[in-house]
Amino acid sequence: MCDALKELFAEELKEENERGMERGIERGRAEGIHLAKLIFKLSAQGSSAEEIAEKCDLPLEQVREILE
């Protein structure tokens, strides 16, 4: 019975999984954009890359890469 239900709902489960992945990717993009804006704002206010990395809890190299 369980296998029959899996087969019956397989396509729906696959589609829902794909929609969930798309929502997750979109959310990640939005958070990345927000973080990049914050880094640029802090830089424009005179914060060093080291200070920004500490404030944003990011590796220094990642902050430097964004600022390049």
Beta strands, then each sheet from edge to edge (+ up, - down):
end
